[in-house]
Amino acid sequence: MILKLWMSLPKLIRFMLTHIANGIVIGCVFLLILIHWDVGGLGTVLDKDESGLATAVLFFQTAMTFGAVSMGVAVMNLGED
């Protein structure tokens, strides 16, 4: 059912959603690496946050930034017919 819905979307929408999803995954992996290696004390600071709000906001902002950049690069590389 999901595949049928996916295939019913216009080609350009599928193209954009695919590249946004790729950017989101890349951004989250990048942030996980920064937290794991404690670059700039990021992991330590996030560990002290009891509510988890800082981590959630950081992941959301990073995912949206990387997703938008990925989609923008993909659209700019489409070329002209």
C-alpha positions in Angstrom: 0.0 0.0 0.0 2.8 2.4 0.9 4.6 1.6 -2.4 1.4 2.2 -4.3 1.0 5.6 -2.6 4.7 6.4 -3.2 4.4 5.6 -6.9 1.3 7.7 -7.3 3.2 10.8 -6.2 4.5 13.1 -9.0 8.1 12.3 -10.1 9.4 15.7 -8.9 7.8 15.3 -5.5 9.4 11.8 -5.1 12.7 13.2 -6.2 12.6 16.0 -3.6 11.4 13.7 -0.8 14.1 11.2 -1.6 16.9 13.8 -1.4 15.4 15.5 1.7 15.4 12.0 3.4 19.0 11.4 2.4 20.1 14.7 3.8 18.2 14.1 7.1 19.9 10.7 7.5 23.4 12.2 6.7 22.8 15.1 9.2 21.7 12.7 12.0 24.7 10.4 11.4 27.0 13.5 11.4 25.5 14.7 14.6 25.8 11.3 16.3 29.5 11.1 15.4 30.0 14.6 16.9 28.2 13.6 20.1 30.0 10.2 20.3 33.5 11.7 19.8 32.5 14.6 22.1 33.8 17.2 19.7 34.0 20.5 21.4 32.4 19.0 24.6 29.1 18.6 22.8 28.4 15.2 24.2 29.2 16.4 27.7 26.9 19.4 27.5 24.0 17.3 26.1 24.6 14.7 28.8 24.0 17.4 31.5 20.6 18.3 30.0 18.0 16.5 32.0 15.0 17.1 29.8 16.5 16.1 26.5 15.1 19.2 24.9 18.5 20.5 23.8 19.2 17.2 22.1 15.9 17.1 20.3 16.2 20.7 19.1 19.8 20.1 17.9 18.8 17.0 16.0 15.7 18.7 14.5 17.7 21.7 13.3 20.6 19.6 12.0 18.2 17.3 10.1 16.3 20.3 8.6 19.6 22.0 7.5 21.1 18.9 6.0 17.8 18.0 4.3 17.4 21.4 2.8 21.0 21.6 1.6 20.7 18.1 0.1 17.5 19.0 -1.7 18.9 22.3 -2.9 22.0 20.7 -4.4 19.9 18.0 -6.1 17.6 20.6 -7.7 20.6 22.7 -8.8 22.2 19.7 -10.4 19.1 18.8 -12.5 20.3 20.7 -15.5 18.4 22.0 -18.4 16.8 20.1 -21.3 
